[in-house]
């Protein structure tokens, strides 16, 4: 048999009754008294009941909570990123953009689009169509063309066109048309512009080989 180690009772009592140990015991007693007065000890005692522990275990061991605990590092890293002033400013701008899109009804349209598989397929076909891809490839050229347009002049031209269409046809015979052009300064200017436009348009068309 292995001999039992002898214990020096006096030494152990002296260690347990040292001022430091007595002070720690006093603090522990004070802590237990405060916990008891606050009802925390009763709550812990109730929690120790088997049915309560079982329900608590069900809550703590759910798939969502386990997944959350597994991703806690990512959450902490995200929290660190969100504490950055630039990130907060970016999020505020993003939220402002989302609010503006919501007021315009764009988000509702996107929600309807996402909830309608057939509409989503049609939209995908349109976005992936040859014409749309060609447009994207030539977006810079289109932007240059739109920038070069004098929209005020274009609006005036469209207004003149509509007024001319409302006025209806003039002389039908060739001689009458020539007399109308030669006697009307506005018609002569319009004809000069039309000839100039036709000339520029023809310059863009390659002659047949």
C-alpha positions, 0 to 999 in steps of 0.5 A: 500500500502506498503510504498516505502523506502526512498532513501538518494540521497546525500548518494547514490551520495557520495557512487557512487562518492567515490574515489574507485568507480571512480577508478573502473569506470575508469578501466572499461572504459579503458578496454572497450576502449581496447576491442573496439580497438581490435575489440572484442566488434564488434565481441561480437555484431555480436555474439549477432545476433540470427542466430549466437547464434543459430549456436553456440548453435547447436555446444555447445549442440551436443551429443559429447560435452555434453558427453565430459562435463559429462566426464570432471572429468575423463579427468582431472584425466587422465591428472593428471595421464599422468603428472606422469613421470612413466606414460609418460615413460610407454606410450613411451615404449608402443608406441615403441612396437606399432611401432615395431609391425607395422614394423613387420606387426603384426598390419596389421595382427591383423587388418585383423583378426579383420575385418574378422569375419570368420577368427576371429571365426576360430582363437577363436576356435583355441585359445580355443581348448583343445590342445591349453589350454593343451599347456598353462597349460604345458607351464612351462614344455615345457619351461624347455624342450626347455631350455634343448635342445642343438640346435647346437647338434640338428642341427648337428644331422639333418645334419647327418640325411639328409646326410645319407638319401642322401647317400641312402641304404647300404647292404640289407642282415643282414650279410652285415649290421652287417659287415658294422657296425662292420667295420665302427667306425662312424656306431658303434658310431651311433648305440650306440647313437641309442641304448641309445636313444631307452633305454631312450625312453623306460624308459618313457613308462609305461609297460602294466598292 
